[in-house]
Amino acid sequence: MPVTDSHTHLDMQSGTVEAALAAAAAVGVTRVVQVGCDLAGSRWAAETAAAHESVWATVALHPNEAPRIVLGDPDGWSRQGARVPGGDAALDAALDEIDALAALPQVRGVGETGLDHFRTGPEGRAAQERSFRRHIAIAKRHGKTLVIHDRDAHEDVLRVLADEGAPERVVFHCFSGDAAMARTCAENGYFLSFAGNVTFKNAQPLRDALAVAPLDLLLVETDAPFLTPVPYRGRPGGPYLIPLTLRAMAQVKGVPEDTMAEAVAANTDRAFGAG
C-alpha cells in the first residue's frame, strides 16, 4: 500500500531530491510533503513541488522564525546568518509573501506554523501568536490545510484555533500531546501525525495518545532529518524510514500493518485535499 511522508524537510537532508524520492519509492513511500519553515524554504518547497509530481508543498514561517524576524537573530541560529530586528513591518512583509505562495496549486498546506514555548522565550511569544493567527487566516482564504507545530504549547494552540476558527483541515505535525490532548484533537476533527519519536523507549505517553486516537485521523511522517526512528535513532533520517514508524503505529493500535498503511494513505489524501 503506497503511503505519504506527511512532513519532511528535503532541503535539510544530504543528497539530491531525486535520490531521496527514489529511496522512498523503493519502500512504498510514493509521495512526500515538503514543509517550509521560512521564506527561503517556502520558496524552495513550492519550486520543488512544481518540479516533482510526487512532492506536495506547504509554506510558512516556523513559530521560532517569527520572533527572529521581529526581534532579530544575532546568533544566526536560523542558518541565515545574523539578522537585525525588523519589527512588525518585516513580519507583515514576510507573511504577505507566504500568502502569495499559498495560492499556488502545488502548495497543499500552510505550515508549519503554531506556537513553540520550548525554544522561544516569553519575549517572543507575542510575535509567534501574531504570526500564527495570520497563518490561520491565510489557510482559510486559500482553502489550504493548516499544519501545526505545537511544542510545549498545547493549551495556547487550542485557544488560538478556537479564537480564530480553525480551517476545514488541520494537521498536528509530530503530535506531542498526551491521551487527553489526542481526544480533544479528535473531537475537533484534527489530524494527528506521528513521527519516529513514537518508537523511542521513553515515549510511552505518546504511544498512549496514539492508542486512543481514531484510525481515520492518523498520519505518519518523518520530520526528517530529525526524529529518526529506532533502531536508527541518532542518525539523519529520510522519507525511506517511514515503514519503521508505520509498523510501530500498527503495533500500538493492534491492527495489521496493511490496515494501518491503507488508513494512513486515505487520511493523507483527505488531509491535504486530494480525496
N, C-alpha and C positions, 0 to 999 in steps of 0.2 A: 504494500500500500504506500504510494508516494506521500510524503509529508513535507511540510514547510518549516524551515527555521524562522520563527516569527519575530526574531530580534537578533541581529548580528551587526558587527562593525568591520566590514571587509577592509575599510580604509586604515584600520589599526592592526591588520594581520599581515604577516610576511607573505611573499609570493604574489602572483598575479590573481586578478579576479577570475580569469578563465580557469586557472589551476584549482582555485578554491571551489568553484562551481562544479568542476569535473569530479573532484574528490567527493563532494557532497552527493552528486547524482549517482555515483557508483554504489552508494549505500541507501539509495531511495529518497534522499533529500533533494527534491526536484525544484524547489523554489526557496529563496531567502528574502527576508525583509531587511533591507539595508537602512539603518537608522541614522539620521542626522542629529548632531549634538551642538553644532554651532553653524555660523553662516557658511564657512568653507566646506564643512562636512555635509551640510544640507544640499549645497550646490552639487557636490560630488555624488551624493546619493541620487539626486534627480538625473544627473548625466549618466550614471552607471545603469540606472533602471531603464533609461531610454535606449541604451545600447545593448541590453541583455534582457531577453524575454523572460528569463527565469528569476529576475530581480524585481521586486517591488520596493519603492522608496517611502520613507517618512522623513519629514523635515521639521526642525525645531531648534530652539535654544535650550540646551540642557538646564535643569534648575540651578546648577552651580555656575553656568555661564552667565546668567542674567546679572548677578551681583558683580561679576568680574567686569562686565560692560559698564555698569553704573558706577562702581566704586574703584575700578582699576584692578590690575593684576600685576603688581610689581615683581613678583617672582616668576612670572611666565609659566605658571603651573599648567595652563591650558594648551601647551605646545605651540602657542602663537607668539611667544616672546613677551617681554614686559609690555604692559599696557597702562596708559594713564586713565584716570576716571573720566567717563563720558557723560555721566548723569542720565537723567530720564530721557533726554532727547536722543541720545545714542541708542538706548534700549528701544525707543519707539521706531527709530530708523531700521534697526535690525529686525524688529518684528514685522515691519512693513515688507521687508524682503521675504521673510518666511511666509507671509500672507500671499505674496505673488507666486512663490514656489509651490505652495499648497494647491494652487489652481491647476497645476499641470496634471495630465491624465495618468502618468506613470507614478505619481505620488499618491499613495493609498492612505496615508495617515499623517497626523500632526503629532509629533513626539520624537524624542522622549522629552516630555515636559512634566511638571509636577512640583514637588517640594522635597528638599533634602535637608534635614536638620542634623545630619551627621557631619557633613563636610563644610557646610556654610553656617556660620555663627549667627547670633541674633541681629547683628548689624546688617546682614544681607538678606534677611527674610522678607522684608517689605518688597525688595526688588524681585525676589523669587515669586512671591504671591501675585504681584502685578503682572509679571510675565506669564504665569500660569493662567490667570484669568483671560489674558489676551489670546493665548493659545486655544483655550476652550471656545472663544468666540470665532476664531479662525476656522477651527474644525467644523463648527456648526454652519458657518457661512458657506463652506465649500462641500459640505456633506462628507467629510473625511473622518476616519477613525481617530479617536484620541488615544495616544499611547502614553501611559503614565509611569513616571519614575517616582517611587514613593519610598524614601528611606528615613526611618525613624520619624515619620510624619503622618501616620495613618489618620488620626482624627482631623488634622488640618486639611488633608487632601479631601476627605469626605465632606468636610464643611464647605470647602470652596466649590466642589462639584454640586452640592445642594444649593448653595447660594446662586450660582451661575446657571444651573440647569445643565445636566450632562448631555453631550451629543448622543445620537442614536446608538453609536457603537463606542465602547470604552474598553481598553485593554490595560490591565495592570501588569506591566512588564516586570519580569523577575519577581513574582509575587513574594512578599516578605512578611506577610501578616500571620496571625495565628488562626485557629479554627473559627473563633468568633468573627474575625475580620473577613474570613472566607465566606461565612454565612451572610454577612452584611453585603458583600460584593455580589453574591449570588442573588440575593433578594432584589438587587437593583439591575440585574441582568448584565453585570460587568464580566468580561472575560478575564480569566486568571491564567497567566502564562508562567510556567515553571522552567527554571534553568538548572544547570548542572549542580548547583548547590543543594538540590533536593537529595543528592546522593551522598552528601557529606555525613560523617558519623555524628556530628553534633547538631544535625538539622532535624531532630525529631519533631519540634513544633511545626516546622514547615511540612513535614510529612503528615502530621495531624490535620493541618489545614487542607492539604491535598485530599485526604481521606474523606472529608465532608463536602468538598467542592463537587458540584454536579458535573457529570461526564460531558454534558453538552456545552459547558463553558470553559473547557480546558484547552490551553495551547501549550506548545513546547518551544523552547528557544535555547540558544547557546549563550547569548550576550558575549560572544567571542570577540576578542581573545580572552575574556575574563571568565571566571566561574567554571573552569574546565571540570567535567565530572570525574569521579573516581572510576577507574584506577589511574587516570592521567592528571589528577589534581596537581596544580603547581606548574604545569606546562601551558604554553599558549594554546588556546582552543580554536576550533573552527567548526563550520556547519556540519562537517562529516561526522562529528561526535554526537549528533542528535540521537542516534539509536540507543546509546547508553542511557541517556536521560529518559527517553521514552519507555525503555524496558523497566527502569526503576519506578516510573509513574504507574505502569501497568501492575507491578507487584503491589504497590501501595493500595491501588484501587481494587485489587483482586480480580482483574479481568485479563483475558488473553492479550498478548501484545498486538495482534492483528485488530482486535476490538479497539484498543487504545489508539492505534495508528489511524484507523478509519474515522474515529470520532474526532481526533485532532485535525485531520485533513479537512473534514467537513466544517469544523468550527473555525478554522483559519480562513476558509473561503467566506464564511459568513462575517467573521470579524473584520475582514478587510474589503468587504463589498463585492466579493466575486461569486457569492452564492445566492 
